Amino acid sequence: MTPADLDLRQYAVQGLVQQAGFLALDYFNKSESLGVTMKGAQDWLTVADGAVEDFLRQRLAVMFPQDAIIGEEGGGEASDAVWIIDPIDGTSNFARGDRNWCISIGFLLNGVPEIGILSAPALGEIYVGRKGRGATLNGEAIKVSGQTDIKRAYVELGWSTRIPAERYVAMIGRGYAAGASVKRGGSGALGLAHVANGRTEAYAELHINAWDVAAGVVIAAEAGAYVSDFFSGDGIAKGNPILCCTPGLRRELEQVTQIGSQQAND
């Protein structure tokens, strides 16, 4: 695949994700239309999740029929060229009227994240990352905070029902003991984006799925963040831990999260 092929995908899908954002925002602003159900404990689903994913799948299939598609709701199989979609990341926020949610779409070529696009329409923000070309928020270049003192760091620790609560609580405890200010925002994709633009110093989660991070890992890495090797092993199909942080805090945060050379799911 040539750079021109990647250019075409990037710019076409930027427009596509913006359109999907309008669709999602229309549902968000009409709470009676959400049709909220539960896939499991604290695992929310709305009509908007399916509608947005269907919209993106249909358009991508027409524009790039040779590319594979994996979505949170519709599944799919990986190939050498694959789009990975989360139609609404932060669905529990979305369903409750909290604006901290986004549409996430990433493109992997031969297993390497190449393009990441996040639209947070309720916040008026669009993030774009392209491997080797930097990252932007609403068209302006972004970068990590550069903080090196964990006692001045704002760290987001994502929670997953797939991990015993005791391990998550222990990680939070280590974060506070190290002197960090700890938060949880409810959207892993935006958690990575907020490291990229310097709003936080780190995002970590002991297990997260590919559709939550496929866009954010490109955006964060291109903004100068350290990002653990999420797509190692069977990360696309089964997920992995993730640690994303401003580089000067990597070693301390590997100790706090126990993600890094010693993977948290070993």
matplotlib code that plots the C-alpha trace (Angstrom):
import matplotlib.pyplot as plt

x = [0.0, 1.5, 1.5, -1.1, -3.4, -3.0, -3.7, -6.9, -8.0, -7.1, -8.9, -11.9, -12.5, -12.0, -15.0, -16.9, -16.3, -17.5, -20.7, -21.0, -20.6, -23.6, -25.6, -24.5, -25.1, -28.6, -29.3, -27.5, -29.6, -32.8, -32.6, -35.9, -34.4, -31.5, -33.2, -30.7, -30.0, -27.3, -24.9, -23.6, -22.7, -21.9, -21.8, -24.2, -25.7, -27.8, -29.5, -26.9, -24.1, -25.6, -26.7, -23.3, -21.4, -23.8, -23.2, -19.4, -19.4, -21.6, -19.6, -16.2, -17.3, -18.2, -15.0, -12.5, -14.0, -10.7, -10.2, -11.5, -13.7, -13.9, -16.5, -17.4, -21.0, -20.7, -17.4, -15.3, -11.9, -8.6, -6.6, -3.5, -5.5, -8.2, -10.4, -11.3, -14.3, -15.9, -19.1, -19.6, -16.7, -18.0, -21.5, -22.4, -21.5, -23.5, -26.6, -26.5, -26.1, -22.4, -20.5, -17.3, -17.7, -16.4, -16.4, -13.1, -11.7, -8.2, -6.6, -3.9, -1.7, 0.2, -0.6, 0.8, -1.5, -1.2, -4.3, -6.3, -9.3, -11.5, -14.6, -16.0, -18.9, -20.5, -17.2, -16.6, -13.3, -11.7, -8.4, -6.3, -3.1, -1.0, 2.1, 5.1, 3.1, 2.1, -1.2, -3.8, -6.8, -9.2, -6.3, -3.8, -0.7, -0.7, 1.9, 2.2, 2.7, 6.3, 5.8, 8.5, 7.3, 4.7, 3.6, 2.4, 0.8, -2.8, -3.3, -6.4, -6.8, -9.5, -11.7, -12.6, -15.1, -12.8, -10.2, -10.8, -11.8, -9.0, -6.3, -7.9, -8.2, -4.6, -3.4, -5.3, -3.7, -0.2, -1.0, -2.0, 1.0, 3.3, 1.8, -0.3, -3.8, -5.9, -9.1, -11.5, -13.4, -15.2, -13.8, -10.5, -10.3, -10.6, -8.2, -5.5, -6.4, -6.1, -2.6, -1.8, -3.0, -1.4, -4.6, -3.4, 0.0, -1.1, -3.9, -3.6, -6.0, -5.4, -7.4, -8.9, -10.3, -8.8, -11.7, -11.2, -7.5, -7.0, -7.3, -5.9, -2.6, -1.7, -2.8, -0.9, 2.3, 2.4, 2.0, 5.1, 3.7, 5.1, 2.5, 2.9, 2.8, -0.9, -1.1, 1.4, 0.2, -3.5, -4.4, -6.7, -9.0, -8.6, -7.4, -4.4, -3.3, -2.3, -0.1, 0.1, 2.0, 4.3, 7.8, 9.4, 7.0, 7.2, 9.3, 7.4, 4.0, 5.2, 5.6, 2.3, 0.3, 2.5, 2.1, 5.2, 7.9, 5.7, 2.4, -0.6, -2.4, 0.6]
y = [0.0, 3.4, 6.6, 7.9, 5.0, 5.8, 9.5, 8.6, 6.5, 9.1, 12.0, 10.0, 8.6, 11.9, 13.1, 9.9, 10.0, 13.6, 12.5, 9.6, 12.2, 14.1, 10.9, 10.0, 13.5, 13.4, 10.3, 11.8, 14.9, 12.8, 10.6, 8.9, 7.5, 5.7, 2.3, 1.5, -2.1, -4.0, -6.5, -7.4, -5.8, -2.1, -3.0, -0.6, -0.7, 1.9, 2.0, 4.6, 2.0, -0.1, 2.7, 4.4, 1.1, 0.2, 3.6, 3.3, -0.3, 0.4, 3.4, 1.8, -1.3, 0.9, 3.1, 0.4, -3.0, -4.8, -3.8, -5.9, -4.3, -5.2, -3.5, -3.8, -4.6, -6.5, -8.3, -9.3, -10.9, -9.2, -9.1, -7.3, -4.1, -3.7, -1.0, -1.4, 0.6, 1.5, 3.3, 4.8, 4.5, 5.6, 4.3, 4.5, 8.2, 8.6, 6.9, 9.1, 12.4, 12.8, 14.3, 12.3, 9.8, 9.4, 7.5, 5.7, 4.2, 3.0, 1.5, -1.3, -2.3, -5.6, -5.4, -1.9, 1.0, 3.6, 5.9, 6.9, 9.2, 10.1, 12.3, 13.6, 15.5, 16.5, 18.2, 19.6, 17.7, 15.7, 14.0, 12.6, 10.6, 9.3, 7.2, 9.3, 12.5, 13.7, 14.1, 17.0, 18.2, 20.2, 20.6, 21.9, 19.9, 18.3, 16.8, 15.1, 17.2, 16.2, 16.0, 14.1, 14.4, 11.8, 13.9, 16.4, 13.9, 13.3, 9.6, 7.9, 4.2, 2.5, -0.3, -3.6, -6.1, -8.8, -8.2, -8.9, -5.8, -6.4, -6.0, -2.7, -1.4, -2.4, -0.4, 2.6, 2.3, 2.1, 5.2, 7.3, 5.9, 7.1, 10.6, 10.7, 12.2, 9.3, 9.6, 7.5, 9.1, 6.2, 6.3, 4.5, 6.0, 9.6, 8.6, 8.0, 11.2, 13.2, 11.9, 13.0, 16.6, 16.9, 17.0, 13.9, 12.3, 8.7, 6.2, 2.6, -0.4, -3.9, -5.3, -3.4, -4.4, -3.5, -1.2, 1.0, 1.7, 1.2, 4.9, 6.3, 4.4, 6.2, 9.6, 9.2, 7.8, 10.5, 13.1, 11.8, 9.3, 6.0, 3.3, -0.3, -2.9, -3.5, -5.4, -8.0, -11.6, -11.8, -8.2, -7.7, -10.6, -10.9, -7.5, -6.7, -4.4, -0.9, 1.8, 5.1, 7.9, 10.9, 9.3, 10.7, 8.8, 5.4, 3.6, 4.7, 4.0, 0.5, -0.1, 1.4, -0.4, -3.5, -3.2, -3.2, -5.9, -7.8, -7.8, -7.4, -10.5, -12.9]
z = [0.0, -1.0, 1.0, -1.5, -0.6, 3.1, 2.3, 0.6, 3.6, 6.1, 4.5, 3.3, 6.8, 8.5, 6.7, 7.3, 11.1, 11.2, 9.5, 12.0, 14.8, 13.6, 13.6, 17.2, 18.4, 17.2, 19.3, 22.3, 22.2, 22.1, 25.2, 24.5, 21.2, 22.9, 23.6, 26.4, 27.2, 29.0, 27.5, 31.0, 34.3, 33.6, 29.9, 28.3, 24.8, 22.9, 19.6, 18.6, 18.9, 16.2, 14.0, 14.0, 13.4, 10.6, 9.0, 9.1, 7.9, 4.9, 3.8, 4.3, 2.4, -0.6, -0.4, 0.4, -0.4, -0.1, 3.5, 6.4, 9.2, 12.9, 15.0, 18.7, 17.9, 14.6, 15.1, 12.1, 11.1, 10.8, 7.5, 6.3, 6.0, 8.6, 10.1, 13.8, 15.0, 18.3, 17.3, 20.8, 23.3, 26.7, 26.1, 29.8, 29.7, 26.4, 27.9, 31.0, 29.2, 30.0, 27.0, 27.6, 24.7, 21.2, 17.9, 17.4, 14.2, 13.6, 10.5, 10.8, 7.9, 8.4, 12.1, 12.6, 13.5, 10.8, 11.1, 14.1, 14.1, 17.1, 17.0, 20.3, 18.8, 22.2, 23.0, 19.6, 19.2, 16.4, 16.9, 14.0, 14.1, 11.2, 11.7, 11.0, 10.5, 13.9, 15.7, 15.8, 17.7, 15.5, 13.0, 15.5, 16.4, 19.9, 22.2, 25.6, 28.7, 29.2, 33.0, 34.9, 38.5, 39.3, 42.3, 39.7, 37.4, 36.6, 35.8, 34.4, 35.3, 33.3, 34.8, 33.2, 34.5, 32.9, 35.6, 39.3, 41.2, 43.7, 41.1, 39.9, 43.5, 44.2, 41.1, 42.3, 45.7, 44.1, 42.1, 45.1, 47.1, 44.3, 44.7, 41.5, 41.2, 39.9, 37.9, 35.7, 32.8, 31.3, 27.8, 27.1, 23.6, 25.0, 27.8, 25.3, 23.4, 26.7, 27.2, 23.6, 24.2, 27.7, 29.7, 31.6, 32.0, 31.6, 30.7, 31.8, 31.9, 32.9, 30.0, 27.1, 23.7, 20.3, 19.3, 22.3, 21.4, 17.7, 17.0, 20.3, 20.2, 16.9, 18.1, 21.4, 19.9, 17.3, 20.1, 21.7, 24.2, 25.3, 24.3, 25.4, 22.6, 22.7, 19.4, 20.4, 20.5, 19.9, 20.9, 18.0, 18.9, 22.6, 23.9, 26.1, 28.9, 27.9, 29.4, 27.6, 29.2, 28.8, 28.5, 31.6, 33.8, 32.1, 34.6, 37.6, 35.9, 34.9, 38.6, 39.5, 36.8, 36.5, 32.8, 30.6, 30.5, 33.0, 31.3, 33.7, 32.3, 32.6]

ax = plt.figure().add_subplot(projection="3d")
ax.plot(x, y, z, "-o")
ax.set_aspect("equal")
plt.show()
